[in-house]
Amino acid sequence: TNVVYSYAGQWMYFELMQTMDTPSDFPRAFLVTGPFMVLTYLGVALIGYSFGVAQDDLVAGVQRGPGLRVVAMLLFAHVAIVYLIKNVVLARYVHGALSPNDLDSRSCRSYAKHSAV
């Protein structure tokens, strides 16, 4: 399941490229964000390992107290941001499938349709 989970976000790259003003800039954007994400996740793993978390679940390995609260808040922020990013892309796709005529218009009606999705 880890391999499947690792590549679960790949579908979103095509949707992001479609919404970009210049899709040819996507490889350049990915060359910046890709290594940043790898270094960030590696940094979190190394910090967790340095605190003695040897389990596969970082949050479960943190002792109760202020450290666990910080980890839980950061995990919540991470999940909320990922949800918002994926939801915007998915809502735009569904809006385009249901009502392609006003997908790019900046009217109250278009915003209402996009929000309803």
N, C-alpha and C positions, 0 to 999 in steps of 0.2 A: 504493500500500500504506500510505502514511502516514495517509491519511484513514480507511482501514479500521482501522488500529491505534489511531487516536485514539479511536474509539468502541467498542473491543473490550470495555471494562469496563461498558458501559451495562446489560447484562443483570443485573449484580450489584445494582443499585439496588433492583430489585423484591424480590430475596431479602433484602436488608438491611431493607427496610421491613417485610417479613413477620415478621422475627424481632424487631423493636423492640417494646417494651412499649406505646408510643404512636406508631404510624406517622404520625400527623398532625404529629409533631415533625421528620419527615425534611426538609422544606423549610428549616426553621430550621437544622438541622445542616448541610445542604448549603450554606447561605449563609455558614457559617463555614469549612467545609473547602474549598469550591470556590475562593474567592479565595486561601486559604492555599496550595493546590496550585499555582495559576497563578503566584503570587509566588515560590514556592520554585523551580519549574522555570525561570522567567524569571531568577531570581537565579543559578542554576547556569549557565545559558546565558551570561549577561553576565560572570560570573567567568571562565568558560572562554574567552570571546572576548577578555577583557582580558589573558589570559595568552598570547594569540596563536594560539589554536586556531581555525583558519579552516576546518577540515574538518567534515564532517557527523557524524563520530564523535569525540566528546569524549575518550574514553579513548585512542584511537589517536593523538590529537594531543598528548597530554601526554608530555613528555620522561621518559626513564627516570630513576628516582631516588626520593626520598622522596615527592614529589608524586604520582607515579604509584601508589605503594603506598596513599596515603591515598585517592585517587580509586577505586582498585580495592576497598578495604575498604568505602567508602561505597556503591559500586555493589552489592557483595555484600549489604550490610545492606538496601538498598532492595529488591532482588529477593527476599530471604528474607522480608521483612515482607509484600510483596505476595503472595507464594506462600502464606504462612500465612493471610492474610485471605481470599483467594479459596478456599483449600482448606477452611477452616472453613465457609464458605457452601455450597460445593459438597457437602461431606460431609453437612451437615445436610439438603440437598435429597435426596440419594441415600438417606440413612437414612429420611427421611420417605416416600419412594416405596416402599422395601422393607419398612419396618416402622412404619407410621404410629401404631400403638397406643401404643408406648412412646417416641415421639420426645421428648416433654417430661418424661418421668419421670427421676428422679434416682437410679436404681438402678445397681448394678454391671453388670447385664446390658445396660442401655441404653448405659452408657458403653463397654462392650466392643463393642457393635454399631457405635456411632458411630466408635470408634477403628479398627475393622476396615475400615470404608469408606475 
